[in-house]
């Protein structure tokens, strides 16, 4: 799977398999030749929280409305209908895109913390 992500370039195929196996919901779009052109994955408890990861449309297929269709597919997925809150991280220039579905960076007093091991 390679459609231009922000992941390190030395990602091992077995790591991708492990990552996908630990994902609760995966939605992918393919072209007429069954090549992956869009993907999003969600990790969730199916009730309170869902975190959207790797929301990606292949660069050659952007500006065609596929991102909107993919987000609609994620938020309307039958297994995610009871989830109270969705979260994601994105680059600042992508914020207007996600705001169309009610995403905001106004978290009140909450702060998002991260710990990396690399």
C-alpha positions as CSV (number, residue, x, y, z in Angstrom):
1,X,0.0,0.0,0.0
2,X,1.6,3.2,-1.1
3,X,-0.4,6.3,-1.9
4,X,1.7,9.1,-0.5
5,X,1.4,9.2,3.3
6,X,3.4,11.0,6.0
7,X,4.8,7.7,7.2
8,X,8.5,7.1,7.1
9,X,9.7,5.6,3.8
10,X,11.2,2.5,5.4
11,X,7.8,1.1,6.5
12,X,8.0,-2.7,6.4
13,X,5.1,-4.6,4.8
14,X,4.7,-6.8,7.9
15,X,4.2,-3.6,9.9
16,X,1.4,-2.5,7.6
17,X,-0.2,-5.9,7.9
18,X,0.0,-5.7,11.7
19,X,-1.4,-2.1,11.6
20,X,-4.4,-3.1,9.4
21,X,-5.1,-6.1,11.5
22,X,-5.4,-4.0,14.6
23,X,-7.8,-1.5,12.9
24,X,-11.5,-1.7,13.7
25,X,-12.9,-0.2,10.5
26,X,-11.1,0.2,7.2
27,X,-12.7,1.8,4.2
28,X,-10.9,1.8,0.8
29,X,-11.7,3.0,-2.6
30,X,-10.3,1.3,-5.7
31,X,-10.1,2.4,-9.4
32,X,-11.4,0.4,-12.4
33,X,-8.2,-1.7,-12.2
34,X,-8.7,-2.5,-8.5
35,X,-5.8,-0.3,-7.5
36,X,-6.1,1.4,-4.1
37,X,-6.8,5.2,-4.6
38,X,-8.2,6.1,-1.2
39,X,-8.2,4.7,2.3
40,X,-9.2,5.6,5.8
41,X,-9.0,3.6,9.0
42,X,-10.8,4.0,12.3
43,X,-9.9,2.8,15.8
44,X,-12.8,2.9,18.1
45,X,-14.7,1.6,21.2
46,X,-17.9,1.8,19.0
47,X,-19.6,3.9,21.7
48,X,-17.8,6.9,22.9
49,X,-14.7,7.6,20.8
50,X,-13.4,6.9,17.3
51,X,-10.0,8.1,16.0
52,X,-9.7,8.5,12.2
53,X,-6.2,7.6,10.8
54,X,-4.6,7.6,7.4
55,X,-7.3,9.5,5.6
56,X,-5.7,9.5,2.2
57,X,-6.7,10.0,-1.4
58,X,-4.0,9.2,-4.0
59,X,-2.7,12.5,-5.4
60,X,-3.7,11.6,-9.0
61,X,-7.3,11.2,-7.8
62,X,-7.7,14.4,-5.7
63,X,-10.0,17.3,-6.6
64,X,-12.6,14.8,-7.8
65,X,-14.9,14.7,-4.7
66,X,-13.5,11.4,-3.5
67,X,-12.3,12.8,-0.1
68,X,-15.8,14.0,0.6
69,X,-17.2,10.5,-0.4
70,X,-14.7,8.8,1.8
71,X,-15.5,11.0,4.8
72,X,-19.2,10.4,4.3
73,X,-18.5,6.7,4.1
74,X,-16.6,6.8,7.4
75,X,-19.1,8.9,9.3
76,X,-22.1,6.9,7.9
77,X,-20.5,3.5,8.5
78,X,-23.2,1.3,10.2
79,X,-20.8,0.2,12.9
80,X,-19.9,3.8,13.8
81,X,-23.4,5.2,14.2
82,X,-23.4,5.0,18.0
83,X,-20.1,6.7,18.4
84,X,-20.4,10.1,20.3
85,X,-17.1,11.7,19.2
86,X,-14.7,11.4,16.3
87,X,-11.2,12.7,16.3
88,X,-8.4,13.1,13.7
89,X,-5.2,14.9,13.2
90,X,-4.4,16.8,10.0
91,X,-2.1,19.5,8.5
92,X,-3.4,23.0,9.1
93,X,-4.2,23.5,5.4
94,X,-6.6,20.6,5.5
95,X,-8.7,22.0,8.4
96,X,-11.3,23.7,6.2
97,X,-12.0,20.3,4.5
98,X,-12.7,18.5,7.8
99,X,-14.7,21.5,9.2
100,X,-17.4,20.7,6.6
101,X,-18.3,17.7,8.8
102,X,-18.2,19.6,12.1
103,X,-14.6,18.9,13.0
104,X,-13.0,21.7,15.0
105,X,-9.7,22.5,16.7
106,X,-11.6,24.2,19.5
107,X,-11.3,21.7,22.3
108,X,-11.9,24.1,25.1
109,X,-9.3,23.4,27.8
110,X,-8.5,20.0,26.5
111,X,-5.0,19.4,25.0
112,X,-3.9,16.6,22.8
113,X,-0.8,14.9,24.0
114,X,1.5,12.6,22.2
115,X,4.4,10.3,23.2
116,X,6.7,8.8,20.5
117,X,9.2,6.0,20.9
118,X,11.2,6.7,17.7
